[in-house]
Amino acid sequence: GQFFSSFTGSESGGATFGMGTAFPPFVKGSMPAPGANSVATNAKAFVNFSEAMQDAAANRANVKLYSVTGAFTASESKTLVSTTNSFDSSGEILILTPSSLTAGGHYRIEVLGGITSAKGVPLGNPGQTGFATVTFYRTDFDVGSSPDSTAPTVLGTVPASSATGVSTINPITINFSEATDPSTITASSVSLNLGSNAVDGTLDYDPNSWKAKFVPTYALTATS
């Protein structure tokens, strides 16, 4: 189904801040969430970085998925799982698509220090010997017994539908009912319109909070 929301704006102040060009990227979070259980057997995994990353096969390969037996014991053993790795349109979320997840299995995502931002800065410390193959982020999760066949829905938006007096510069937030494939959150599926015209802006998705955020390029037109 489709979800539509409308509101009326009013003006207020604000500012936007960025990050230095030499600041290394870092992992903001991942899905399934650390320690998650009963994960669907058809689930994809997402790793959310602090900024856009280089979209090259060798770079994407720095994020790996393992099947783990005897986790957190002296007999722990892990096996690399074949995945298709891709970035969403923002370049900040890496999507791991496994051929399948075994019901009842224990899995681990690892991010190596060699993964590099679009600015050419690695996540790991270049001054550390072998940094490119050192695991800088790790998270484990357990798989349930069945696939997820329920489509996500929109729980609500901020501002709420039909709201008035809305700031002309604040972002628009969309709350989903469950984790959504970031590759499907695009200008074709999520848009802000003034009448029949799409508003220019930047669309981001946070897989950890299940929220999409649209930031208009320019202040919205007041009383529209």
Buried (B, 14 or more C-beta within 10 A) or exposed (E): EEEEBEBBBEEEEEEEEEEEEEEBBEBBBBBBBEEBEEBBBBBBBBBBBBBBBBEEEEBBEBBBBBBBEEBEEEEEEBEEBEBEBBBBBBBBBBBBBBEEBEEEBBBBBBBBBBBBBBBEBBBBEEEEEEBBEBBBBEBBBBBBEEEBEEEBEBEEBBBEEEBEEBBBBBBBBBBBEEBBBBBEBEBEEBEBEEEEEEBEBEBBBBBEBBBBBBBBEEBBEEEE
